Protein backbone atom coordinates (compact mmCIF):
# COMPACT_ATOMS: atom_id res chain seq x y z
CA UNK A 1 0.00 0.00 0.00
CA UNK A 2 2.92 2.32 0.70
CA UNK A 3 4.50 1.45 -2.62
CA UNK A 4 1.24 2.17 -4.46
CA UNK A 5 0.96 5.58 -2.84
CA UNK A 6 4.56 6.38 -3.76
CA UNK A 7 4.07 5.16 -7.34
CA UNK A 8 1.01 7.36 -7.86
CA UNK A 9 2.82 10.40 -6.44
CA UNK A 10 5.97 9.88 -8.49
CA UNK A 11 4.52 8.77 -11.82
CA UNK A 12 3.79 11.20 -14.62
CA UNK A 13 0.28 9.77 -15.09
CA UNK A 14 -2.12 7.30 -13.42
CA UNK A 15 -1.64 4.64 -16.10
CA UNK A 16 2.11 4.56 -15.57
CA UNK A 17 1.64 4.33 -11.80
CA UNK A 18 -0.93 1.54 -12.17
CA UNK A 19 1.54 -0.41 -14.33
CA UNK A 20 4.21 -0.10 -11.63
CA UNK A 21 1.80 -1.16 -8.89
CA UNK A 22 0.61 -4.07 -11.02
CA UNK A 23 4.19 -5.29 -11.45
CA UNK A 24 4.75 -5.04 -7.69
CA UNK A 25 1.54 -6.92 -6.96
CA UNK A 26 2.53 -9.85 -9.16
CA UNK A 27 5.64 -10.30 -7.02
CA UNK A 28 3.63 -9.78 -3.83
CA UNK A 29 1.26 -12.56 -4.83
CA UNK A 30 4.15 -15.02 -5.11
CA UNK A 31 5.43 -14.06 -1.66
CA UNK A 32 1.95 -14.02 -0.11
CA UNK A 33 1.20 -17.51 -1.42
CA UNK A 34 4.56 -19.21 -1.03
CA UNK A 35 5.50 -17.95 2.45
CA UNK A 36 2.46 -19.40 4.27
CA UNK A 37 2.70 -22.62 2.25
CA UNK A 38 6.32 -23.02 3.29
CA UNK A 39 5.52 -22.23 6.92
CA UNK A 40 2.63 -24.68 6.84
CA UNK A 41 4.95 -27.43 5.64
CA UNK A 42 7.58 -26.55 8.24
CA UNK A 43 5.03 -26.48 11.06
CA UNK A 44 3.27 -29.67 9.94
CA UNK A 45 5.36 -31.92 12.22
CA UNK A 46 4.46 -29.89 15.31
CA UNK A 47 0.78 -30.51 14.61
CA UNK A 48 -0.36 -27.14 15.94
CA UNK A 49 -3.86 -27.01 14.53
CA UNK A 50 -4.51 -23.36 15.31
CA UNK A 51 -1.43 -22.22 13.45
CA UNK A 52 -2.30 -24.47 10.50
CA UNK A 53 -5.74 -22.81 10.30
CA UNK A 54 -4.17 -19.33 10.38
CA UNK A 55 -1.69 -20.25 7.63
CA UNK A 56 -4.49 -21.79 5.56
CA UNK A 57 -6.45 -18.53 5.91
CA UNK A 58 -3.40 -16.62 4.73
CA UNK A 59 -3.26 -18.80 1.62
CA UNK A 60 -6.99 -18.36 0.97
CA UNK A 61 -6.79 -14.56 1.36
CA UNK A 62 -3.70 -14.38 -0.89
CA UNK A 63 -5.41 -16.51 -3.54
CA UNK A 64 -8.55 -14.39 -3.48
CA UNK A 65 -6.50 -11.20 -3.70
CA UNK A 66 -4.57 -12.58 -6.68
CA UNK A 67 -7.88 -13.34 -8.41
CA UNK A 68 -9.28 -9.88 -7.66
CA UNK A 69 -6.07 -8.21 -8.89
CA UNK A 70 -6.12 -10.29 -12.06
CA UNK A 71 -9.68 -9.16 -12.73
CA UNK A 72 -8.65 -5.54 -12.04
CA UNK A 73 -5.83 -5.88 -14.58
CA UNK A 74 -8.24 -7.31 -17.16
CA UNK A 75 -10.66 -4.40 -16.65
CA UNK A 76 -7.81 -1.89 -17.05
CA UNK A 77 -6.53 -3.57 -20.20
CA UNK A 78 -10.00 -3.83 -21.76
CA UNK A 79 -10.86 -0.18 -21.12
CA UNK A 80 -10.19 2.07 -24.13
CA UNK A 81 -9.45 4.97 -21.76
CA UNK A 82 -7.80 5.09 -18.32
CA UNK A 83 -10.23 4.11 -15.58
CA UNK A 84 -9.72 7.49 -13.89
CA UNK A 85 -11.06 9.21 -17.05
CA UNK A 86 -14.38 7.33 -16.85
CA UNK A 87 -17.39 8.89 -15.21
CA UNK A 88 -17.84 7.97 -11.55
CA UNK A 89 -21.19 6.44 -12.52
CA UNK A 90 -19.72 4.31 -15.30
CA UNK A 91 -20.37 0.60 -14.52
CA UNK A 92 -16.81 -0.32 -15.52
CA UNK A 93 -15.34 2.22 -13.10
CA UNK A 94 -17.73 1.11 -10.34
CA UNK A 95 -16.81 -2.56 -10.83
CA UNK A 96 -13.12 -1.58 -10.87
CA UNK A 97 -13.58 0.38 -7.63
CA UNK A 98 -15.41 -2.49 -5.95
CA UNK A 99 -12.69 -4.98 -6.90
CA UNK A 100 -10.03 -2.51 -5.79
CA UNK A 101 -11.72 -2.25 -2.39
CA UNK A 102 -12.01 -6.04 -2.10
CA UNK A 103 -8.33 -6.40 -3.01
CA UNK A 104 -7.34 -3.86 -0.36
CA UNK A 105 -9.43 -5.61 2.31
CA UNK A 106 -7.86 -8.94 1.41
CA UNK A 107 -4.39 -7.41 1.69
CA UNK A 108 -5.26 -6.10 5.15
CA UNK A 109 -6.62 -9.53 6.08
CA UNK A 110 -3.30 -11.05 5.01
CA UNK A 111 -1.43 -8.66 7.29
CA UNK A 112 -3.82 -9.55 10.11
CA UNK A 113 -3.34 -13.30 9.80
CA UNK A 114 0.43 -12.77 9.46
CA UNK A 115 0.40 -10.89 12.77
CA UNK A 116 -1.58 -13.70 14.39
CA UNK A 117 0.88 -16.27 13.01
CA UNK A 118 3.82 -14.31 14.42
CA UNK A 119 2.18 -14.16 17.85
CA UNK A 120 1.41 -17.88 17.71
CA UNK A 121 5.02 -18.76 16.78
CA UNK A 122 6.81 -16.49 19.22
CA UNK A 123 8.51 -19.55 20.74
CA UNK A 124 6.81 -19.52 24.13
CA UNK A 125 5.01 -22.78 23.42
CA UNK A 126 8.30 -24.57 22.67
CA UNK A 127 10.03 -23.85 25.99
CA UNK A 128 9.61 -25.78 29.23
CA UNK A 129 8.11 -23.89 32.20
CA UNK A 130 10.61 -21.72 34.10
CA UNK A 131 9.87 -23.44 37.42
CA UNK A 132 8.95 -27.10 37.02
CA UNK A 133 6.45 -28.31 39.58
CA UNK A 134 7.60 -31.15 41.87
CA UNK A 135 5.70 -34.43 41.56
Secondary structure as UniProt FT lines:
FT   HELIX           2..10
FT   HELIX           14..43
FT   HELIX           44..46
FT   HELIX           49..78
FT   HELIX           83..85
FT   TURN            88..89
FT   HELIX           91..120
FT   HELIX           124..126
//
